[in-house]
Amino acid sequence: MDILKPIEITELPAYTLQEIFDWVTFQMLRQGRKSIDEKNSCVYRNESGLKCAAGHCITDQEYTNLKEEGIFAEWMSAPKFLGDLYRGDEPEIHIQFIYALQQLHDTTETKNWKSALNSLALKWGLNNKILDIV
């Protein structure tokens, strides 16, 4: 996988969990800050352009379309958001994995992201070599 090639959430079935992990890990660690709004709540994207873990899997066009449709306000959790966006024909494992990445983003201090991502990789049986690159 080309790390710099964006993952499109509507195309997730075409990606392995390793590819998703590598992409999101690279983006989160490169960004180095949480995506939070003015209320200090984690959001898919904030006004500064920062993204959460799930937000890194939503292309600009997908985000614009969903934002214009007012869909973000309707979803309160990643599993429902991702599941509805998928339209039900993608593997449940992708939804669970991106939700785990999102929870890591939302609940872990940024200084502990590398360690937490390493633990997540081990838990899911994934290669953690991306952590040495970023």
C-alpha positions in Angstrom: 0.0 0.0 0.0 1.2 3.5 -0.8 1.0 5.2 2.6 0.3 8.6 1.0 -2.7 7.3 -1.0 -5.9 8.2 0.8 -8.3 5.5 1.9 -11.9 6.2 0.9 -14.4 5.0 3.4 -16.8 3.9 0.7 -14.1 1.7 -0.7 -13.0 0.1 2.6 -13.7 -3.5 1.6 -10.9 -3.1 -1.0 -8.4 -2.5 1.9 -6.9 -4.9 4.4 -6.9 -4.0 8.1 -3.1 -3.7 7.8 -3.5 -1.0 5.1 -6.1 0.8 7.2 -3.9 0.7 10.2 -0.8 1.9 8.3 -2.8 4.8 6.7 -4.5 6.0 9.9 -1.4 5.6 12.0 0.8 7.5 9.6 -1.8 10.3 9.4 -2.5 10.5 13.1 1.2 10.6 14.1 2.1 13.0 11.4 -0.7 15.3 12.5 0.3 14.9 16.2 -2.8 16.6 17.6 -6.4 15.6 18.3 -9.2 16.8 16.1 -11.3 18.7 18.6 -14.0 21.4 18.3 -14.5 24.6 20.3 -16.1 22.6 23.1 -13.0 20.3 23.4 -15.0 17.4 21.9 -13.3 15.0 19.4 -14.8 15.5 15.9 -14.2 13.8 12.5 -12.8 17.2 11.3 -12.3 20.5 12.9 -12.2 24.0 11.6 -8.4 23.9 11.4 -8.5 20.8 9.2 -7.4 18.3 11.8 -9.0 14.9 11.5 -9.7 12.0 14.0 -8.8 8.4 13.1 -12.1 7.8 11.3 -11.8 11.2 9.7 -8.6 10.2 7.9 -10.7 7.6 6.0 -13.2 10.1 4.7 -12.1 11.9 1.6 -12.7 15.6 1.2 -15.5 14.9 -1.3 -17.2 12.3 0.9 -17.0 14.7 3.8 -18.4 17.7 1.8 -21.3 15.5 0.5 -22.1 14.2 4.0 -21.8 17.6 5.6 -24.0 19.2 3.0 -26.6 16.5 3.6 -26.4 17.2 7.4 -25.6 13.6 8.1 -22.9 14.2 10.7 -25.3 15.7 13.1 -27.5 12.6 12.9 -24.8 10.1 14.0 -23.6 9.9 17.5 -21.1 7.0 17.2 -18.6 5.7 14.7 -20.2 2.2 14.3 -23.6 3.7 13.3 -22.0 6.3 11.1 -19.7 3.9 9.4 -22.4 1.2 9.1 -24.8 3.6 7.5 -22.2 5.0 5.2 -21.3 1.5 4.1 -24.9 0.7 3.2 -24.5 -2.7 4.8 -22.4 -4.5 2.2 -19.0 -4.2 3.9 -17.3 -6.4 6.4 -18.3 -5.7 10.0 -14.6 -6.1 11.0 -13.7 -2.9 9.2 -16.3 -1.0 11.2 -15.1 -2.4 14.5 -11.4 -1.7 13.6 -12.0 1.9 12.6 -14.1 2.4 15.7 -11.2 1.0 17.8 -8.8 3.5 16.1 -11.3 6.3 16.7 -11.6 5.4 20.4 -7.8 5.4 20.7 -7.7 8.9 19.1 -10.4 10.2 21.4 -9.3 8.7 24.7 -5.5 8.5 24.6 -3.2 11.5 25.2 -1.3 12.3 22.0 2.1 11.6 23.8 0.9 8.0 24.3 -0.4 7.4 20.8 2.6 5.4 19.5 2.4 3.0 22.5 -1.4 2.7 22.2 -1.1 2.1 18.4 1.5 -0.6 19.0 -0.8 -2.3 21.5 -3.7 -2.1 19.0 -1.5 -3.6 16.3 -0.6 -6.5 18.6 -4.2 -7.0 19.6 -5.4 -7.2 16.0 -2.4 -9.3 14.8 -1.0 -6.5 12.6 2.5 -5.5 11.7 3.6 -2.4 13.6 6.5 -1.3 11.3 4.7 1.9 10.3 5.5 3.1 13.9 9.2 3.2 13.0 8.6 5.3 9.9 6.7 8.1 11.5 
